[in-house]
Amino acid sequence: MLRTFIAQYAEKQRLKRELANRRWEQEERWREEDRAVARAARAANEVSAVRHGEVMRRLAGISYVTLHCHEDTWTFMARAAFGAWEPAWSQSTYDAGNRVGPDGRRLSMLSVDPNLPRGRITKGADGMQDVVVSGHNLVRILDVLRNVARAEDAARGARGRALYERISAVADMTDPAEPAGKTTGFIVRIDDSLGERYIRRPSPSLSTPAMTGPGRPAARGRRRETPVLVPFTGRHEAKSPSPEDATRGS
């Protein structure tokens, strides 16, 4: 009886060890798969040194452009490039009158002075804002976004690469052969928008089909967008395409 009990106990312990080993091997395979996916994502977000150098060289010669984006987007870029930022700030230097900029303590937290005095950030409706950025700051932002795109965190890396593509598209619009002074006054929209097919009219019923106009159904697809310069009250508006646009349009 005792021998039978000992044999059964030994067998149960062996089975436990075997199950534990199998579980560890399965979890290790899952971890390796996750690591492979993460490496592939970082590789997809990588920007080549050749392209980055050319983009930096072209942007360094730009006087200024206006970035039209949501304040959260600008805060993400500003924190990465300058070390500290808050959405409520509309300038980078302390103003005792309206206190909309960083105070002395927070100003010392900036790793690099963005040099955005009063009037360089114009806030609009729904959190949108226009930020006038010099070529000097564009170069720093692009350099930092390239490093952000390499982040191990998938969400941060994807956001860094997407923003890099939007801003670097400005470099493709420049022409070094053109006379100086032609690269000022451009508005660059760097946030995505929903296509017409996703727009819904206010309706008490959720079953109402989407309509883009009287008697017209919603559009079925997005056209491939390329950087377009459109006259706009003395300035130009540059629409930066996203990598997804090129994929869907091809």
Secondary structure, 3 states (H helix, E strand, C coil): CHHHHHHHHHHHHHHHHHHHHHHHHHHHHHHHHHHHHHHHHHHHHCCCHHHHHHHHHHHHCCCEEEEEEEHHHHHHHHHHHHCCCCCCCCCCCCCCCCCCCCCHHHHCCCCCCCCCCCCCEEECHHHEEEEEEEHHHHHHHHHHHHHHHCCCCHHHHHHHHHHHHHHHHHHHHCCCCCCCCCCCCEEEECCCCCCHHHCCCCCCCCCCCCEEECCEECCCCCCCCCCCEEEECCEEEEECCCHHHHHHHC
